Amino acid sequence: MDRKYEFTGETKTLPYGTIVKRIRRLSDGLVGGWIEKEENLSHDGECFVFDDAYVFGDAYVSGNAHVYGNAHVYGNARVYGKARVYGSAKVERVGDYFVILGLEYAATYTRSDNCLSIGCQRKTIEEWRLHDKKEAPELSNILELIFPQRNE
Protein backbone atom coordinates (compact mmCIF):
# COMPACT_ATOMS: atom_id res chain seq x y z
CA MET A 1 0.00 0.00 0.00
CA ASP A 2 1.36 3.39 -1.01
CA ARG A 3 1.13 6.11 1.59
CA LYS A 4 -1.15 8.98 0.66
CA TYR A 5 -0.32 11.45 3.40
CA GLU A 6 2.13 12.25 6.18
CA PHE A 7 1.97 14.17 9.43
CA THR A 8 3.32 17.73 9.23
CA GLY A 9 4.51 17.82 12.84
CA GLU A 10 1.88 20.40 13.78
CA THR A 11 -0.40 19.30 16.62
CA LYS A 12 -3.42 20.73 18.38
CA THR A 13 -5.13 19.75 21.63
CA LEU A 14 -8.91 19.73 21.34
CA PRO A 15 -11.05 21.00 24.24
CA TYR A 16 -11.73 17.41 25.37
CA GLY A 17 -7.99 16.64 25.61
CA THR A 18 -7.55 14.73 22.35
CA ILE A 19 -4.36 15.58 20.47
CA VAL A 20 -4.80 15.75 16.70
CA LYS A 21 -2.09 16.08 14.05
CA ARG A 22 -2.17 18.01 10.79
CA ILE A 23 -1.68 15.99 7.60
CA ARG A 24 -0.12 16.72 4.21
CA ARG A 25 -1.05 14.94 0.97
CA LEU A 26 2.10 13.48 -0.57
CA SER A 27 0.98 13.69 -4.22
CA ASP A 28 0.85 17.49 -4.32
CA GLY A 29 1.95 18.77 -0.90
CA LEU A 30 -1.53 20.02 0.00
CA VAL A 31 -1.75 20.69 3.74
CA GLY A 32 -4.93 19.04 4.97
CA GLY A 33 -6.96 18.84 8.11
CA TRP A 34 -6.39 17.04 11.39
CA ILE A 35 -6.50 13.39 12.46
CA GLU A 36 -5.66 11.76 15.75
CA LYS A 37 -3.93 8.69 14.28
CA GLU A 38 -3.35 6.92 10.98
CA GLU A 39 -6.22 4.55 11.73
CA ASN A 40 -8.60 7.49 11.21
CA LEU A 41 -7.89 7.93 7.47
CA SER A 42 -7.33 5.27 4.83
CA HIS A 43 -4.34 5.49 2.50
CA ASP A 44 -6.50 3.91 -0.26
CA GLY A 45 -8.92 5.72 -2.55
CA GLU A 46 -9.37 9.47 -2.85
CA CYS A 47 -10.58 10.08 0.71
CA PHE A 48 -9.03 13.00 2.55
CA VAL A 49 -9.48 15.43 5.44
CA PHE A 50 -9.18 19.07 4.38
CA ASP A 51 -9.14 22.56 5.85
CA ASP A 52 -9.72 22.75 9.60
CA ALA A 53 -11.73 19.51 9.81
CA TYR A 54 -11.03 16.86 12.48
CA VAL A 55 -11.30 13.05 12.54
CA PHE A 56 -10.52 11.39 15.85
CA GLY A 57 -11.43 8.66 18.32
CA ASP A 58 -12.23 5.43 16.50
CA ALA A 59 -13.78 7.27 13.53
CA TYR A 60 -12.65 6.18 10.06
CA VAL A 61 -12.74 7.88 6.65
CA SER A 62 -12.26 5.73 3.53
CA GLY A 63 -13.24 5.27 -0.12
CA ASN A 64 -13.67 8.61 -1.87
CA ALA A 65 -15.14 10.44 1.13
CA HIS A 66 -14.13 14.02 1.95
CA VAL A 67 -14.27 15.76 5.32
CA TYR A 68 -13.69 19.50 5.13
CA GLY A 69 -14.51 22.95 6.43
CA ASN A 70 -14.83 22.84 10.22
CA ALA A 71 -16.49 19.39 10.32
CA HIS A 72 -15.77 16.89 13.10
CA VAL A 73 -16.04 13.11 12.68
CA TYR A 74 -15.54 11.14 15.88
CA GLY A 75 -16.66 8.31 18.13
CA ASN A 76 -17.08 5.15 16.06
CA ALA A 77 -18.36 7.03 12.99
CA ARG A 78 -17.61 5.69 9.51
CA VAL A 79 -17.56 8.04 6.52
CA TYR A 80 -17.04 6.24 3.21
CA GLY A 81 -18.14 5.92 -0.39
CA LYS A 82 -18.58 9.35 -1.95
CA ALA A 83 -19.82 10.96 1.28
CA ARG A 84 -19.06 14.63 1.95
CA VAL A 85 -19.02 15.99 5.50
CA TYR A 86 -18.50 19.74 5.57
CA GLY A 87 -19.28 23.10 7.10
CA SER A 88 -19.68 22.80 10.85
CA ALA A 89 -21.22 19.31 10.66
CA LYS A 90 -20.48 16.90 13.48
CA VAL A 91 -20.76 13.15 12.85
CA GLU A 92 -20.61 10.89 15.88
CA ARG A 93 -21.46 7.26 16.40
CA VAL A 94 -21.68 5.93 19.91
CA GLY A 95 -23.02 2.42 20.46
CA ASP A 96 -26.53 2.06 19.05
CA TYR A 97 -26.89 5.54 17.59
CA PHE A 98 -25.06 8.35 15.86
CA VAL A 99 -25.79 12.04 15.54
CA ILE A 100 -25.24 14.53 12.74
CA LEU A 101 -25.19 18.19 13.74
CA GLY A 102 -24.62 21.31 11.68
CA LEU A 103 -27.55 20.78 9.34
CA GLU A 104 -30.77 22.77 9.34
CA TYR A 105 -32.07 20.17 11.82
CA ALA A 106 -30.15 17.67 13.94
CA ALA A 107 -30.36 14.09 12.66
CA THR A 108 -30.09 10.98 14.83
CA TYR A 109 -30.00 7.39 13.56
CA THR A 110 -30.70 4.43 15.83
CA ARG A 111 -29.48 1.05 14.54
CA SER A 112 -31.65 -1.11 16.78
CA ASP A 113 -34.89 0.07 15.12
CA ASN A 114 -33.42 1.39 11.83
CA CYS A 115 -35.03 4.79 12.43
CA LEU A 116 -33.76 8.23 11.51
CA SER A 117 -34.98 11.30 13.37
CA ILE A 118 -34.67 14.64 11.60
CA GLY A 119 -35.96 17.55 13.60
CA CYS A 120 -39.18 16.29 15.19
CA GLN A 121 -39.91 13.61 12.55
CA ARG A 122 -38.94 9.97 13.12
CA LYS A 123 -39.25 7.37 10.34
CA THR A 124 -37.59 4.18 9.19
CA ILE A 125 -34.93 4.54 6.50
CA GLU A 126 -37.34 3.02 3.97
CA GLU A 127 -39.98 5.63 4.85
CA TRP A 128 -37.45 8.45 4.50
CA ARG A 129 -36.33 7.15 1.09
CA LEU A 130 -39.96 7.46 -0.08
CA HIS A 131 -40.23 10.99 1.36
CA ASP A 132 -40.88 13.76 -1.13
CA LYS A 133 -37.45 15.22 -2.05
CA LYS A 134 -39.01 18.57 -2.96
CA GLU A 135 -40.21 18.94 0.62
CA ALA A 136 -36.76 18.23 2.10
CA PRO A 137 -33.99 18.41 -0.53
CA GLU A 138 -31.23 18.00 2.09
CA LEU A 139 -32.67 14.58 2.95
CA SER A 140 -30.88 12.89 0.05
CA ASN A 141 -27.57 14.23 1.34
CA ILE A 142 -28.27 12.99 4.85
CA LEU A 143 -29.26 9.52 3.64
CA GLU A 144 -26.20 9.35 1.38
CA LEU A 145 -23.97 10.38 4.29
CA ILE A 146 -25.42 7.77 6.64
CA PHE A 147 -26.15 5.02 4.10
CA PRO A 148 -23.94 5.63 1.05
CA GLN A 149 -24.52 3.61 -2.06
CA ARG A 150 -21.85 0.90 -2.04
CA ASN A 151 -20.95 0.82 -5.70
CA GLU A 152 -17.36 2.06 -5.55
LINSUL-V227362 format. One record per pair of residues at least 24 apart in sequence whose ideal C-beta (glycine too) atoms are under 8 Angstrom apart, sorted by the first residue. I is the first residue (numbers start at 1). J is the second residue. D is the distance in Angstrom with one decimal. If there is no record, write none. Layout:
{{I	J	D} {I	J	D}}
This chain:
{{1	43	5.5} {1	44	6.8} {2	43	6.8} {3	43	5.5} {4	42	7.9} {4	43	4.5} {4	44	7.7} {4	48	7.7} {5	32	6.6} {5	41	7.0} {5	43	7.3} {5	48	7.4} {14	54	7.0} {14	56	7.2} {18	56	5.1} {18	57	7.4} {20	54	5.6} {20	56	5.6} {23	49	6.5} {33	67	6.7} {33	68	6.9} {45	152	7.6} {47	79	7.9} {47	80	7.6} {53	85	7.5} {53	86	7.8} {55	79	7.9} {59	91	7.6} {59	93	7.7} {63	148	7.8} {63	152	5.4} {64	152	6.8} {65	148	8.0} {71	102	7.2} {79	145	7.4} {80	148	6.2} {81	144	7.7} {81	148	3.1} {81	149	6.4} {81	150	6.5} {81	152	6.2} {82	144	7.5} {82	148	6.4} {82	149	7.9} {82	152	7.8} {83	144	6.4} {83	145	5.0} {83	148	5.2} {84	141	7.8} {84	145	7.5} {85	145	6.6} {91	145	7.4} {98	146	7.8} {100	142	6.7} {100	145	6.8} {100	146	7.4} {103	138	6.4} {103	142	6.9} {104	138	6.4} {107	142	5.4} {107	146	7.7} {109	146	5.6} {116	142	7.6} {116	143	7.8} {116	146	7.1} {118	142	6.8}}
